[in-house]
């Protein structure tokens, strides 16, 4: 069955979740949207768009074989010209009705409160899902997408998806065990700072393993990888793997988008673009990120607070993890169709705080316990610094749905250069460009793949960004200082606008009083 573009548009406006995959038009039922292990948002962001590259990059072969059953026909366009997904314009579908969830997204006009309250009978229009004009050349984007598909095939043929269990994970398992044993030995001898330090190192290294499992990069089997990752992240680390996967998948498909990417939404502490001064709405957190008084204070100091906040970033991960699990407790679609996963995570969090709490009690005094917490958590901070280096200083511009997957990832992501002998410190994830293009690729093969990606970027006229750890830190701190300095300008503009508005009102009142006197 052949589907015309206007027919696809009509389906979208009726609330259907229509996605293009190769030349197939897929209609994703709501039941699968709710059960999708990668989260509903990762599908909603591609309604009306060609998601071929993203689907192939994020799903194992076994899953890809199941996608054909959702096809309702084919399109015969030279290449698919995308619609703007309704969620990107602030519209969501709930209980068979459209609802405007955001007052301002992607350049739409703000919606009045009265309209939001009575929006049950409203919905997106053809104009709503028509993307803004773009300077991107559709032929160039299509060529880059085709070249990326060819590159992906070469990486598969080179065997780089084969996980090197013994040579890759073997040394890592020895490292995890060594750090854990040293921590336990030091604790037994009351060398608390040493124990806390090596416990932090173990957490730091284990998170790389949990990361791979979250991407189904070990076996490709969701159940097995989720079981192991829950044990690693929740039971040993006290963090929710369910939250992390939900968050991380969105980060991979809408990288550095100020409205959509939760990994750059850190108000009131950080803003990496003046766009965050506009009280933006987060489609992930479902709330407005206000530039309020605390935010204005923190942002002017963000370049000075950067490393302090990074030292204790793990505490924020606890907050996000437990909020995720709490709200899932009231979700009838709990854990997206895998209720056992939610229960196992909750049990793991209880277990974590039982054994870690026992360690703290065993420290003897609250001061020693507090020091143990601070040292163990601060030791994990290089991981947080490393990840933000690869994105904070890169572009946050919204080039619209026309932008190809490889173009977007190379524009918004960079590598941190380091010697091969010490790359275990970064877990191999310092090669973020290649990881973002091929998220399921084993970390141990990223270096080989990155050489192929660099050649691809050169052939396609794309920039492959990379810098050293020190220069990358300078770049990020410099950006934070620059953006933070603009906050005062925003305050000045706002004060001038308020003064002008007050003056206009005063003139109007004075004029009315003069008329009364006359």
C-alpha positions in Angstrom: 0.0 0.0 0.0 1.3 3.4 -1.0 0.8 6.4 1.3 0.9 10.0 0.2 2.4 12.7 2.3 -0.9 14.4 3.0 -2.3 11.0 4.2 0.6 10.7 6.7 -0.1 14.3 7.8 -3.8 13.5 8.4 -2.9 10.5 10.5 -0.5 12.6 12.7 -3.2 15.2 13.3 -5.6 12.5 14.3 -3.1 11.5 17.0 -1.5 8.5 15.3 2.2 7.8 16.1 3.5 7.6 12.6 7.2 7.1 12.0 9.2 6.6 8.8 11.7 3.6 8.7 13.5 3.1 5.4 10.6 3.5 3.0 8.1 2.0 5.4 5.4 4.1 7.1 5.1 2.7 10.7 2.1 3.3 12.9 3.1 2.6 16.5 0.1 1.6 18.7 -0.3 3.3 22.0 0.1 0.0 23.8 3.6 -0.4 22.5 4.3 3.3 23.1 3.6 2.7 26.8 5.6 -0.6 26.8 8.6 0.6 24.8 11.8 -0.1 26.9 13.4 3.0 25.5 10.5 5.2 26.7 7.6 6.8 25.0 9.4 10.1 24.4 12.1 8.4 22.2 9.3 7.5 19.8 7.3 10.7 20.1 10.3 12.8 19.1 10.2 11.0 15.7 6.5 11.2 14.8 6.4 12.4 11.2 10.2 12.0 10.8 12.5 9.5 9.2 14.0 7.6 12.2 15.9 5.0 10.2 19.4 5.9 11.4 18.4 6.3 15.0 16.4 3.1 15.1 19.2 1.1 13.5 21.8 2.7 15.8 19.8 2.0 19.0 18.3 -1.4 18.5 19.8 -4.9 18.2 19.1 -7.0 15.1 16.5 -9.1 16.8 14.4 -6.1 17.6 14.8 -4.6 14.1 13.3 -7.8 12.7 10.0 -7.1 14.6 9.6 -3.6 13.3 8.0 -4.6 10.0 4.8 -5.7 11.7 4.0 -2.0 12.4 4.2 -1.0 8.7 0.9 0.3 7.2 2.4 1.0 3.8 5.3 2.6 2.0 6.1 6.1 0.8 7.6 6.8 -2.6 9.3 10.1 -1.9 12.9 10.6 -3.2 13.6 11.2 0.5 11.3 12.0 3.3 10.8 15.7 4.1 10.0 15.6 7.9 7.1 17.0 9.8 7.7 18.6 13.2 6.7 16.1 15.8 3.7 17.4 17.8 5.6 16.9 21.1 8.3 19.3 19.8 5.5 21.9 19.4 4.2 21.3 22.9 1.3 19.0 22.0 0.7 15.6 23.7 -2.1 13.0 23.3 -3.8 11.8 26.4 -6.9 9.6 26.7 -7.7 10.2 23.1 -7.5 14.0 23.4 -4.9 16.5 22.4 -3.5 18.6 25.3 -1.1 21.6 25.0 1.5 20.8 27.7 3.8 23.7 27.1 3.2 27.4 26.7 6.3 27.8 24.5 8.4 25.3 22.5 10.2 25.5 19.2 9.2 29.1 18.3 5.4 28.6 18.8 3.5 31.6 20.3 2.8 31.3 24.0 -0.6 29.8 24.7 -2.9 31.8 27.0 -4.0 30.2 30.3 -7.6 30.2 29.1 -6.6 28.3 26.0 -4.6 25.7 28.0 -7.6 25.1 30.2 -10.0 24.6 27.4 -7.6 22.8 25.0 -9.4 19.5 25.1 -11.2 20.4 21.8 -8.1 21.9 20.2 -5.1 20.2 18.7 -2.1 20.7 16.4 -2.8 21.9 12.8 -1.0 21.4 9.6 0.8 24.6 10.3 1.8 23.4 13.7 3.7 20.4 12.4 5.3 22.2 9.5 8.9 22.8 10.4 10.3 26.4 10.3 12.3 27.2 7.2 15.9 25.9 7.3 19.2 26.7 5.7 20.1 23.0 5.6 20.2 21.5 2.1 18.0 18.5 2.0 20.1 16.8 -0.6 23.2 17.2 1.5 21.4 15.8 4.6 20.2 12.8 2.6 23.7 12.2 1.3 25.1 12.3 4.8 22.4 9.9 6.0 23.2 7.5 3.1 26.9 7.7 3.9 26.2 7.0 7.5 24.3 3.8 6.6 27.2 2.7 4.5 29.6 3.4 7.4 27.4 1.4 9.8 27.5 -1.5 7.4 31.3 -1.4 7.3 31.5 -1.3 11.1 29.2 -4.4 11.3 31.3 -6.2 8.7 34.5 -5.4 10.6 33.1 -7.3 13.5 33.2 -4.3 15.8 29.8 -5.2 17.4 31.3 -8.4 18.8 31.8 -7.8 22.5 35.4 -8.7 23.7 34.4 -10.4 26.9 37.8 -11.7 28.0 40.2 -9.1 26.6 37.7 -6.2 27.2 35.8 -7.0 30.4 38.3 -9.4 31.9 40.7 -6.6 33.0 37.7 -4.5 34.1 36.3 -7.3 36.3 39.7 -7.6 38.0 39.8 -3.9 38.5 36.3 -3.8 40.1 37.2 -6.7 42.4 40.6 -5.2 43.3 39.1 -1.8 44.3 36.3 -3.5 46.3 38.8 -5.7 48.2 41.1 -2.8 49.0 38.1 -0.7 50.2 37.0 -3.6 52.5 40.5 -4.3 53.7 41.1 -0.6 54.5 37.7 -0.3 56.3 38.5 -3.4 58.4 41.7 -1.6 59.5 39.8 1.7 60.1 41.6 3.5 57.3 38.4 5.2 56.5 39.6 7.7 53.9 41.4 5.1 52.0 38.4 2.8 52.1 36.1 5.6 50.9 38.4 6.5 48.1 38.6 3.0 46.7 34.9 2.5 47.1 34.4 5.6 45.0 36.8 4.2 42.4 34.8 0.9 42.3 31.6 2.9 41.7 33.3 5.0 39.1 34.4 2.0 37.1 31.2 -0.1 37.6 29.2 2.7 36.0 30.9 2.1 32.7 29.7 -1.5 32.8 26.2 -0.5 33.8 26.3 2.0 30.9 27.0 -0.8 28.4 24.2 -3.0 29.9 21.8 -0.1 29.7 22.5 0.1 25.9 22.0 -3.7 25.7 25.6 -3.7 24.6 26.6 -6.9 26.3 24.2 -9.6 25.0 21.5 -7.6 23.2 18.9 -9.4 25.3 16.9 -6.8 27.3 15.9 -9.1 30.2 19.4 -10.4 30.9 21.2 -7.0 30.5 18.5 -5.3 32.7 18.9 -7.9 35.4 22.7 -7.5 35.5 22.6 -3.7 35.2 20.1 -3.5 38.0 22.4 -5.5 40.3 25.3 -3.2 39.3 23.5 0.2 39.4 20.9 -0.2 42.1 22.2 -2.9 44.5 25.8 -1.9 44.4 25.6 1.8 43.4 22.2 3.0 44.8 21.2 4.5 41.4 18.2 3.6 39.3 19.2 1.9 36.0 15.6 2.5 34.8 15.9 6.2 35.3 19.3 6.3 33.6 18.1 4.4 30.5 15.0 6.6 30.2 17.2 9.7 30.5 20.1 8.5 28.4 18.0 7.4 25.4 16.5 10.9 25.1 19.9 12.4 25.4 21.1 10.3 22.5 18.4 11.3 20.1 17.9 15.0 20.9 21.5 15.8 21.9 22.0 19.3 23.2 18.5 20.5 22.4 17.7 23.0 25.2 14.0 22.0 25.4 14.4 18.3 25.1 17.8 17.0 26.3 17.8 16.4 30.1 21.6 16.1 30.2 22.0 19.8 29.6 19.0 21.0 31.7 20.7 21.9 35.0 19.0 25.1 36.2 19.4 26.7 38.7 23.1 25.6 38.8 24.2 25.7 35.1 23.1 27.2 31.8 25.3 26.6 28.8 23.3 28.9 26.5 21.4 32.2 26.9 18.4 30.3 25.6 17.9 29.0 29.2 17.2 32.6 30.3 13.8 32.3 28.5 12.0 30.2 31.1 12.1 27.2 28.8 9.8 24.2 29.1 11.5 20.7 29.4 9.6 18.0 27.5 11.5 15.5 29.6 10.9 16.8 33.1 7.4 18.2 32.1 8.0 21.5 33.8 9.2 25.1 33.1 12.8 25.8 34.0 12.5 29.3 35.5 15.3 31.9 35.5 14.3 32.8 39.1 16.3 34.6 41.8 18.4 31.6 42.9 19.2 30.7 39.3 20.4 34.3 38.6 22.7 34.0 41.6 24.1 30.6 40.8 24.6 31.3 37.1 26.7 34.4 37.6 29.0 32.1 39.7 28.6 28.9 37.6 32.2 28.9 36.3 33.5 29.1 39.9 31.0 26.5 41.2 31.5 24.0 38.3 34.0 21.7 40.0 32.3 21.9 43.4 29.0 20.9 41.9 30.6 18.1 39.9 32.2 16.7 43.1 28.7 16.1 44.5 26.8 15.4 41.3 26.2 11.8 42.5 23.7 13.2 45.1 21.7 14.7 42.2 21.6 11.3 40.6 20.1 9.8 43.7 17.4 12.5 43.7 16.6 11.9 40.0 16.7 8.1 40.5 14.3 8.0 43.5 11.9 10.5 41.9 11.7 8.3 38.9 11.0 5.2 40.9 8.5 7.1 43.1 6.4 8.3 40.2 6.6 4.9 38.5 4.9 3.5 41.6 1.7 5.3 40.7 2.0 4.5 37.0 -0.4 1.8 35.8 2.1 1.1 33.0 4.8 0.7 35.7 8.3 0.1 34.4 6.8 0.2 30.9 5.3 -3.3 31.0 8.1 -4.9 33.2 6.7 -4.6 36.7 9.4 -7.0 38.0 12.1 -4.6 36.9 10.6 -1.8 39.1 10.3 -4.1 42.1 13.8 -5.3 41.7 15.1 -1.8 41.6 13.3 -0.8 44.7 14.6 -3.8 46.5 18.1 -3.0 45.3 17.9 0.6 46.6 16.8 -0.7 50.0 19.7 -3.2 50.0 22.2 -0.5 49.0 21.2 1.9 51.8 21.3 -1.1 54.2 24.9 -2.1 53.5 26.2 1.4 52.9 24.3 2.7 56.0 26.0 -0.1 58.0 29.4 1.2 56.8 28.5 4.7 57.9 27.4 3.5 61.3 30.6 1.5 61.7 32.6 4.6 61.1 32.1 5.4 64.8 31.1 9.1 64.8 28.9 11.2 62.5 31.9 13.3 61.5 33.8 10.3 60.3 30.7 9.0 58.6 30.2 12.4 56.8 33.8 12.4 55.7 33.4 8.8 54.3 30.3 9.9 52.3 32.0 13.0 50.9 35.2 11.2 49.9 33.5 8.2 48.3 31.1 10.4 46.3 33.7 13.1 45.3 36.0 10.3 43.9 33.4 9.6 41.2 33.4 13.2 40.0 35.9 12.8 37.1 33.2 10.7 35.3 30.7 13.6 35.6 33.3 16.1 34.4 34.3 13.9 31.5 30.8 13.5 30.2 29.9 17.2 30.3 33.1 18.1 28.5 31.9 16.3 25.4 28.7 18.4 25.2 28.7 21.6 27.2 30.9 23.5 24.8 29.2 22.2 21.7 26.4 23.7 19.7 22.9 23.9 21.3 21.2 25.4 18.2 18.0 23.8 17.0 18.4 23.1 13.3 15.0 21.4 13.1 13.9 17.9 12.1 15.5 18.2 8.7 19.0 17.7 10.2 20.4 14.2 9.6 21.4 12.0 12.5 25.2 12.1 11.8 25.2 15.8 11.2 23.5 16.4 14.6 25.7 14.1 16.5 29.0 15.5 15.1 27.7 19.1 15.7 26.8 18.5 19.3 29.4 16.0 20.5 33.2 16.0 20.9 35.9 13.6 22.0 38.3 14.0 24.9 41.8 13.0 23.7 43.9 10.8 26.0 46.6 8.2 25.7 45.5 4.6 25.1 47.3 3.4 28.2 45.1 5.5 30.5 41.8 5.5 28.6 40.4 3.0 31.2 40.1 6.0 33.5 37.5 7.3 31.1 36.0 3.9 30.5 36.5 4.4 26.8 33.7 6.9 26.8 36.0 9.8 26.1 35.3 8.8 22.4 31.9 10.3 22.7 31.5 11.1 19.0 31.7 7.5 17.9 29.6 6.4 20.8 26.9 8.8 19.9 26.9 7.6 16.3 26.9 3.9 17.4 25.5 3.7 21.0 25.5 -0.1 21.2 29.1 -0.5 20.0 31.2 -2.0 22.8 33.4 0.6 24.4 36.5 -1.5 23.8 36.0 -1.1 20.1 35.4 2.6 20.0 39.0 3.5 19.2 39.1 1.3 16.1 35.7 2.6 15.0 36.6 6.3 15.6 39.3 6.1 12.9 36.5 5.1 10.4 34.3 7.8 11.7 37.0 10.5 11.2 37.4 9.4 7.6 33.6 9.5 7.2 33.5 13.1 8.7 36.3 14.3 6.4 34.6 12.8 3.3 31.2 14.4 4.2 32.6 17.8 5.1 31.7 17.4 8.8 33.8 18.6 11.8 35.0 15.9 14.1 35.6 17.8 17.3 38.2 16.6 19.8 40.4 18.2 22.5 42.6 17.3 25.4 41.2 17.0 29.0 42.9 20.2 30.1 41.9 22.3 27.1 38.4 20.8 27.2 38.0 22.0 30.8 39.2 25.5 29.9 36.7 25.5 27.1 33.8 24.6 29.3 34.7 26.9 32.2 35.2 29.7 29.7 31.7 29.1 28.2 30.1 29.0 31.7 31.8 32.3 32.6 30.6 33.9 29.3 27.0 32.7 29.6 26.9 33.6 33.4 28.1 37.1 32.6 25.1 37.6 30.3 22.7 37.1 33.2 23.3 40.6 34.4 22.6 42.0 30.9 19.3 40.1 31.0 18.5 41.7 34.4 19.4 45.2 33.0 17.2 44.7 30.0 14.3 43.5 32.2 14.8 46.5 34.5 14.7 48.9 31.6 11.6 47.2 30.2 9.9 47.4 33.6 10.8 51.1 33.9 9.5 51.8 30.4 6.3 49.9 31.1 5.8 51.8 34.4 6.4 55.1 32.7 3.9 54.3 30.0 1.3 53.3 32.7 2.0 56.5 34.7 1.5 58.6 31.5 -1.7 56.8 30.8 -3.0 57.4 34.3 -1.9 61.0 34.2 -3.7 61.5 30.9 -6.9 60.0 32.2 -6.7 62.2 35.3 -6.2 65.3 33.2 -9.2 64.4 31.1 -11.3 64.1 34.2 -10.1 67.5 35.4 -10.9 69.0 32.0 
